Amino acid sequence: MTDTAPVRATPSDQGTYRRAADTPRVTAAKARLRVALDQQLGRPTPQSVKDAAEGKR
């Protein structure tokens, strides 16, 4: 059986197209992972990443 649901095409002329996964919630989760990794590796984490991890951005 095949899926007959319509598929929305991505607009190629739109320069600010956001992927569905690039939501503020996902961005914050990625930032939290980066902070944790930086802590484990002993690297300094930029303040902008820390702010994004806290959801301030």
N, CA, C and O atoms as CSV, one atom per row, in Angstrom:
chain,resi,resn,atom,element,x,y,z
A,1,MET,N,N,0.844,-1.166,0.000
A,1,MET,CA,C,0.000,0.000,0.000
A,1,MET,C,C,0.896,1.238,0.000
A,1,MET,O,O,1.913,1.279,0.693
A,2,THR,N,N,0.523,2.207,-0.754
A,2,THR,CA,C,1.337,3.420,-0.829
A,2,THR,C,C,0.671,4.551,-0.070
A,2,THR,O,O,-0.546,4.573,0.111
A,3,ASP,N,N,1.474,5.463,0.357
A,3,ASP,CA,C,0.988,6.632,1.074
A,3,ASP,C,C,0.546,7.675,0.059
A,3,ASP,O,O,1.323,8.056,-0.816
A,4,THR,N,N,-0.668,8.130,0.166
A,4,THR,CA,C,-1.181,9.093,-0.816
A,4,THR,C,C,-1.281,10.498,-0.243
A,4,THR,O,O,-1.935,11.357,-0.836
A,5,ALA,N,N,-0.651,10.749,0.890
A,5,ALA,CA,C,-0.681,12.086,1.477
A,5,ALA,C,C,0.131,13.046,0.616
A,5,ALA,O,O,1.203,12.689,0.129
A,6,PRO,N,N,-0.371,14.257,0.426
A,6,PRO,CA,C,0.383,15.218,-0.383
A,6,PRO,C,C,1.664,15.643,0.333
A,6,PRO,O,O,1.694,15.778,1.556
A,7,VAL,N,N,2.698,15.844,-0.437
A,7,VAL,CA,C,3.988,16.260,0.100
A,7,VAL,C,C,4.202,17.715,-0.270
A,7,VAL,O,O,4.130,18.094,-1.439
A,8,ARG,N,N,4.467,18.524,0.748
A,8,ARG,CA,C,4.693,19.944,0.498
A,8,ARG,C,C,6.118,20.153,-0.009
A,8,ARG,O,O,7.077,19.722,0.630
A,9,ALA,N,N,6.250,20.800,-1.133
A,9,ALA,CA,C,7.563,21.073,-1.697
A,9,ALA,C,C,8.185,22.260,-0.965
A,9,ALA,O,O,7.488,23.192,-0.565
A,10,THR,N,N,9.490,22.210,-0.799
A,10,THR,CA,C,10.174,23.320,-0.144
A,10,THR,C,C,10.385,24.435,-1.157
A,10,THR,O,O,10.816,24.170,-2.279
A,11,PRO,N,N,10.092,25.666,-0.790
A,11,PRO,CA,C,10.288,26.777,-1.720
A,11,PRO,C,C,11.776,27.033,-1.932
A,11,PRO,O,O,12.514,27.283,-0.978
A,12,SER,N,N,12.201,26.972,-3.159
A,12,SER,CA,C,13.624,27.141,-3.441
A,12,SER,C,C,14.019,28.608,-3.501
A,12,SER,O,O,15.201,28.928,-3.380
A,13,ASP,N,N,13.065,29.501,-3.683
A,13,ASP,CA,C,13.417,30.917,-3.803
A,13,ASP,C,C,13.379,31.640,-2.454
A,13,ASP,O,O,13.708,32.824,-2.387
A,14,GLN,N,N,12.993,30.964,-1.399
A,14,GLN,CA,C,12.913,31.599,-0.091
A,14,GLN,C,C,14.244,31.425,0.630
A,14,GLN,O,O,14.636,30.300,0.941
A,15,GLY,N,N,14.939,32.523,0.898
A,15,GLY,CA,C,16.263,32.460,1.494
A,15,GLY,C,C,16.260,32.190,2.983
A,15,GLY,O,O,17.282,31.766,3.522
A,16,THR,N,N,15.157,32.418,3.666
A,16,THR,CA,C,15.120,32.245,5.113
A,16,THR,C,C,14.303,31.024,5.510
A,16,THR,O,O,13.659,31.026,6.559
A,17,TYR,N,N,14.322,30.010,4.708
A,17,TYR,CA,C,13.557,28.801,4.994
A,17,TYR,C,C,14.142,28.096,6.206
A,17,TYR,O,O,15.344,27.836,6.248
A,18,ARG,N,N,13.306,27.781,7.198
A,18,ARG,CA,C,13.725,27.039,8.377
A,18,ARG,C,C,13.271,25.594,8.252
A,18,ARG,O,O,12.126,25.311,7.898
A,19,ARG,N,N,14.174,24.704,8.544
A,19,ARG,CA,C,13.795,23.304,8.568
A,19,ARG,C,C,12.883,23.058,9.747
A,19,ARG,O,O,12.914,23.815,10.717
A,20,ALA,N,N,12.098,22.050,9.688
A,20,ALA,CA,C,11.159,21.740,10.755
A,20,ALA,C,C,11.868,21.460,12.080
A,20,ALA,O,O,11.298,21.708,13.143
A,21,ALA,N,N,13.081,20.957,12.038
A,21,ALA,CA,C,13.798,20.618,13.263
A,21,ALA,C,C,14.456,21.831,13.919
A,21,ALA,O,O,14.915,21.732,15.057
A,22,ASP,N,N,14.510,22.956,13.240
A,22,ASP,CA,C,15.177,24.131,13.797
A,22,ASP,C,C,14.202,24.990,14.601
A,22,ASP,O,O,14.024,26.174,14.316
A,23,THR,N,N,13.586,24.395,15.587
A,23,THR,CA,C,12.680,25.126,16.459
A,23,THR,C,C,13.472,25.628,17.662
A,23,THR,O,O,14.557,25.113,17.934
A,24,PRO,N,N,12.962,26.615,18.386
A,24,PRO,CA,C,13.684,27.087,19.581
A,24,PRO,C,C,13.958,25.974,20.592
A,24,PRO,O,O,14.994,25.969,21.257
A,25,ARG,N,N,13.029,25.043,20.698
A,25,ARG,CA,C,13.218,23.933,21.644
A,25,ARG,C,C,14.389,23.045,21.231
A,25,ARG,O,O,15.189,22.638,22.074
A,26,VAL,N,N,14.490,22.748,19.950
A,26,VAL,CA,C,15.581,21.903,19.462
A,26,VAL,C,C,16.907,22.661,19.543
A,26,VAL,O,O,17.940,22.080,19.875
A,27,THR,N,N,16.871,23.957,19.240
A,27,THR,CA,C,18.081,24.768,19.333
A,27,THR,C,C,18.606,24.778,20.765
A,27,THR,O,O,19.812,24.670,20.986
A,28,ALA,N,N,17.707,24.907,21.735
A,28,ALA,CA,C,18.118,24.894,23.138
A,28,ALA,C,C,18.695,23.533,23.528
A,28,ALA,O,O,19.661,23.460,24.287
A,29,ALA,N,N,18.113,22.475,23.017
A,29,ALA,CA,C,18.620,21.133,23.324
A,29,ALA,C,C,20.017,20.942,22.746
A,29,ALA,O,O,20.884,20.362,23.400
A,30,LYS,N,N,20.238,21.417,21.546
A,30,LYS,CA,C,21.568,21.323,20.944
A,30,LYS,C,C,22.578,22.133,21.752
A,30,LYS,O,O,23.718,21.706,21.935
A,31,ALA,N,N,22.158,23.297,22.234
A,31,ALA,CA,C,23.045,24.134,23.030
A,31,ALA,C,C,23.383,23.455,24.355
A,31,ALA,O,O,24.525,23.523,24.810
A,32,ARG,N,N,22.397,22.799,24.982
A,32,ARG,CA,C,22.666,22.084,26.233
A,32,ARG,C,C,23.674,20.960,26.011
A,32,ARG,O,O,24.551,20.734,26.845
A,33,LEU,N,N,23.551,20.264,24.896
A,33,LEU,CA,C,24.519,19.206,24.572
A,33,LEU,C,C,25.916,19.787,24.377
A,33,LEU,O,O,26.907,19.201,24.813
A,34,ARG,N,N,25.988,20.941,23.718
A,34,ARG,CA,C,27.288,21.581,23.493
A,34,ARG,C,C,27.918,22.003,24.815
A,34,ARG,O,O,29.119,21.822,25.013
A,35,VAL,N,N,27.111,22.567,25.728
A,35,VAL,CA,C,27.625,22.974,27.042
A,35,VAL,C,C,28.155,21.761,27.795
A,35,VAL,O,O,29.236,21.819,28.381
A,36,ALA,N,N,27.404,20.663,27.783
A,36,ALA,CA,C,27.836,19.457,28.481
A,36,ALA,C,C,29.128,18.908,27.886
A,36,ALA,O,O,30.020,18.489,28.624
A,37,LEU,N,N,29.235,18.908,26.577
A,37,LEU,CA,C,30.443,18.407,25.928
A,37,LEU,C,C,31.636,19.294,26.247
A,37,LEU,O,O,32.725,18.795,26.530
A,38,ASP,N,N,31.434,20.613,26.203
A,38,ASP,CA,C,32.520,21.532,26.527
A,38,ASP,C,C,32.993,21.333,27.960
A,38,ASP,O,O,34.190,21.404,28.237
A,39,GLN,N,N,32.055,21.085,28.873
A,39,GLN,CA,C,32.444,20.848,30.266
A,39,GLN,C,C,33.262,19.571,30.392
A,39,GLN,O,O,34.254,19.536,31.120
A,40,GLN,N,N,32.853,18.528,29.692
A,40,GLN,CA,C,33.583,17.262,29.769
A,40,GLN,C,C,34.984,17.385,29.191
A,40,GLN,O,O,35.931,16.780,29.695
A,41,LEU,N,N,35.107,18.172,28.131
A,41,LEU,CA,C,36.405,18.313,27.478
A,41,LEU,C,C,37.247,19.431,28.070
A,41,LEU,O,O,38.404,19.613,27.691
A,42,GLY,N,N,36.668,20.178,28.997
A,42,GLY,CA,C,37.412,21.260,29.630
A,42,GLY,C,C,37.586,22.475,28.746
A,42,GLY,O,O,38.526,23.247,28.930
A,43,ARG,N,N,36.697,22.652,27.793
A,43,ARG,CA,C,36.785,23.799,26.891
A,43,ARG,C,C,35.883,24.921,27.395
A,43,ARG,O,O,34.865,24.662,28.036
A,44,PRO,N,N,36.254,26.156,27.108
A,44,PRO,CA,C,35.363,27.269,27.472
A,44,PRO,C,C,34.153,27.294,26.538
A,44,PRO,O,O,34.275,27.022,25.344
A,45,THR,N,N,33.003,27.619,27.085
A,45,THR,CA,C,31.774,27.699,26.302
A,45,THR,C,C,31.405,29.161,26.122
A,45,THR,O,O,31.360,29.900,27.105
A,46,PRO,N,N,31.138,29.606,24.894
A,46,PRO,CA,C,30.736,30.998,24.682
A,46,PRO,C,C,29.434,31.326,25.422
A,46,PRO,O,O,28.564,30.467,25.570
A,47,GLN,N,N,29.312,32.553,25.876
A,47,GLN,CA,C,28.127,32.966,26.615
A,47,GLN,C,C,26.874,32.838,25.759
A,47,GLN,O,O,25.808,32.531,26.292
A,48,SER,N,N,26.965,33.063,24.455
A,48,SER,CA,C,25.812,32.958,23.585
A,48,SER,C,C,25.242,31.536,23.570
A,48,SER,O,O,24.029,31.348,23.478
A,49,VAL,N,N,26.119,30.547,23.659
A,49,VAL,CA,C,25.663,29.164,23.700
A,49,VAL,C,C,24.999,28.868,25.039
A,49,VAL,O,O,23.989,28.166,25.095
A,50,LYS,N,N,25.565,29.404,26.113
A,50,LYS,CA,C,24.971,29.212,27.437
A,50,LYS,C,C,23.582,29.853,27.496
A,50,LYS,O,O,22.657,29.285,28.075
A,51,ASP,N,N,23.441,31.039,26.895
A,51,ASP,CA,C,22.149,31.707,26.871
A,51,ASP,C,C,21.118,30.909,26.080
A,51,ASP,O,O,19.957,30.809,26.476
A,52,ALA,N,N,21.557,30.342,24.955
A,52,ALA,CA,C,20.652,29.538,24.142
A,52,ALA,C,C,20.240,28.273,24.884
A,52,ALA,O,O,19.107,27.813,24.744
A,53,ALA,N,N,21.150,27.710,25.671
A,53,ALA,CA,C,20.842,26.509,26.437
A,53,ALA,C,C,19.795,26.793,27.521
A,53,ALA,O,O,19.003,25.920,27.876
A,54,GLU,N,N,19.805,28.017,28.036
A,54,GLU,CA,C,18.836,28.407,29.054
A,54,GLU,C,C,17.539,28.902,28.446
A,54,GLU,O,O,16.578,29.167,29.167
A,55,GLY,N,N,17.498,29.029,27.137
A,55,GLY,CA,C,16.288,29.480,26.461
A,55,GLY,C,C,16.138,30.983,26.429
A,55,GLY,O,O,15.041,31.482,26.177
A,56,LYS,N,N,17.205,31.718,26.675
A,56,LYS,CA,C,17.146,33.178,26.668
A,56,LYS,C,C,17.156,33.767,25.271
A,56,LYS,O,O,16.834,34.939,25.077
A,57,ARG,N,N,17.522,32.960,24.318
A,57,ARG,CA,C,17.659,33.456,22.955
A,57,ARG,C,C,16.482,33.228,22.123
A,57,ARG,O,O,16.474,33.602,20.950
